[in-house]
């Protein structure tokens, strides 16, 4: 059995972890004994209160409190009233940052990803290192990738929307 990713890995800086997650496996236990494994192919980094595209830039709230925890927990929220977004909190406690999972092999787009994985609000705060229903494991595969500006954050202004903090695996 492949070993689950440990907490030490997930407490690193988001700009190191977002590309490092490419090629890793996201494993989802469906509750009926079935395991589904997905290879991560696209991520986006959101880094702290100074990042105007990051939710914590608007201040600490009940919604964003999870981002101030130590890395390794999930931050799940609803966007446009219909799509759940799946983020992995990274870094040390009180240094809010997170990686948005934008795609897995065969599924592109964060809303489609959560629909495929059947992710909802109940996953908010879930610890990936302890959870019996979702975790990360190393596939042993390192994917080549390209960087691009993040998507859908025009509101953050040109400096923040143009940061090359989206990481996309290059098809081989």
C-alpha positions in Angstrom: 0.0 0.0 0.0 1.3 3.5 -0.9 2.0 5.7 2.1 -0.1 8.7 2.9 1.5 12.1 2.7 2.5 13.3 6.2 1.9 16.6 7.9 5.5 17.8 7.6 5.1 17.9 3.8 1.9 19.9 4.0 3.3 22.6 6.3 5.7 23.9 3.6 5.2 27.1 1.7 2.3 27.2 -0.8 4.5 28.2 -3.7 6.6 25.1 -3.2 3.6 22.8 -2.6 1.4 23.8 -5.4 3.7 22.4 -8.1 4.9 19.5 -5.9 1.3 18.2 -5.7 1.2 17.7 -9.5 1.4 13.9 -10.1 0.4 13.1 -6.5 -2.7 11.0 -5.9 -5.8 12.2 -4.2 -7.6 9.2 -2.8 -11.3 9.2 -2.0 -13.0 6.5 0.0 -16.7 6.5 -1.0 -18.0 5.0 2.2 -19.0 1.7 0.6 -15.6 0.1 0.6 -14.5 1.6 -2.8 -11.4 3.7 -3.2 -11.1 6.0 -6.1 -7.6 7.4 -6.9 -7.1 10.6 -8.9 -3.8 12.0 -10.2 -3.5 15.8 -9.6 -2.8 17.7 -12.8 -3.6 21.4 -12.0 -3.3 23.6 -8.9 -3.3 27.3 -8.0 -1.5 29.0 -5.1 -3.1 31.5 -2.7 -0.6 33.1 -0.3 -1.6 35.1 2.7 -3.3 38.3 3.6 -1.2 40.4 1.2 -2.4 38.3 -1.8 -5.5 40.3 -2.9 -6.9 37.1 -4.7 -6.8 35.1 -1.4 -9.9 35.1 0.8 -7.9 36.1 3.9 -7.0 39.4 2.2 -10.4 40.7 3.3 -9.6 39.8 6.9 -10.0 36.9 9.3 -13.6 35.7 9.3 -15.5 32.6 10.4 -15.3 31.4 6.8 -11.5 31.9 6.5 -10.6 30.8 10.0 -9.6 27.3 8.7 -6.8 28.9 6.6 -5.1 30.0 9.8 -4.6 26.4 10.9 -1.5 24.4 10.3 -1.2 22.9 6.8 -2.9 19.6 6.0 -6.5 20.4 6.4 -9.1 21.1 3.7 -10.7 24.5 3.0 -14.0 23.8 1.2 -16.3 26.6 0.2 -19.2 27.3 -2.2 -18.7 29.6 -5.2 -21.5 31.1 -7.4 -24.0 29.2 -5.1 -23.4 26.0 -7.0 -19.7 24.8 -7.1 -17.7 23.5 -4.2 -14.0 24.5 -4.3 -11.4 22.1 -2.8 -8.3 23.7 -1.2 -5.5 22.2 0.8 -4.3 24.6 3.6 -0.5 24.7 3.7 2.2 26.3 5.8 2.4 26.9 9.5 -0.4 28.0 11.8 -1.3 31.7 11.6 0.3 32.0 8.1 -2.8 31.5 5.9 -2.2 30.0 2.5 -3.8 27.3 0.4 -3.6 25.3 -2.8 -6.8 25.2 -4.9 -7.1 21.9 -6.7 -8.2 22.8 -10.2 -7.9 19.4 -12.0 -7.1 15.7 -11.9 -6.4 13.4 -14.7 -9.6 13.2 -16.8 -11.3 16.1 -15.0 -10.5 19.8 -15.6 -12.0 22.6 -13.6 -12.4 22.9 -9.8 -16.2 22.6 -9.9 -16.2 19.5 -12.0 -13.5 18.0 -9.8 -15.5 18.4 -6.6 -18.6 17.0 -8.4 -16.6 14.0 -9.5 -15.2 13.4 -6.0 -18.5 14.1 -4.3 -17.0 16.8 -2.2 -19.3 19.1 -0.2 -19.1 21.4 2.9 -18.8 18.4 5.2 -15.1 18.1 4.1 -14.3 21.6 5.3 -11.6 21.2 8.0 -10.9 17.6 7.2 -7.3 16.6 8.1 -5.8 14.8 5.1 -3.2 13.1 7.3 -5.9 11.4 9.5 -9.1 11.3 7.4 -10.6 7.8 6.6 -12.4 9.3 3.5 -9.9 11.5 1.7 -6.1 11.7 1.7 -3.0 12.3 -0.5 -0.4 9.7 -1.4 2.8 9.9 -3.4 2.5 8.3 -6.8 6.3 8.4 -7.3 5.6 10.3 -10.5 7.0 13.8 -11.1 5.1 15.7 -13.8 6.6 18.4 -15.9 4.5 21.5 -15.7 4.0 25.1 -17.0 3.0 28.1 -15.0 0.3 30.6 -16.0 -1.6 33.4 -14.3 -4.4 32.3 -12.0 -8.0 32.1 -13.4 -11.0 34.2 -12.5 -9.5 36.7 -10.2 -9.6 40.0 -12.1 -11.0 41.6 -9.0 -7.6 41.3 -7.3 -6.0 43.8 -9.7 -3.2 43.4 -12.3 -0.3 42.7 -9.9 -2.1 39.8 -8.2 -4.1 38.4 -11.2 -0.9 38.1 -13.2 1.2 36.2 -10.7 2.2 32.9 -12.4 0.8 30.9 -9.5 -1.3 28.4 -11.6 0.6 25.1 -12.2 -0.5 22.8 -15.0 0.9 19.4 -15.8 2.2 19.2 -19.4 0.8 16.2 -21.2 3.4 13.7 -22.3 
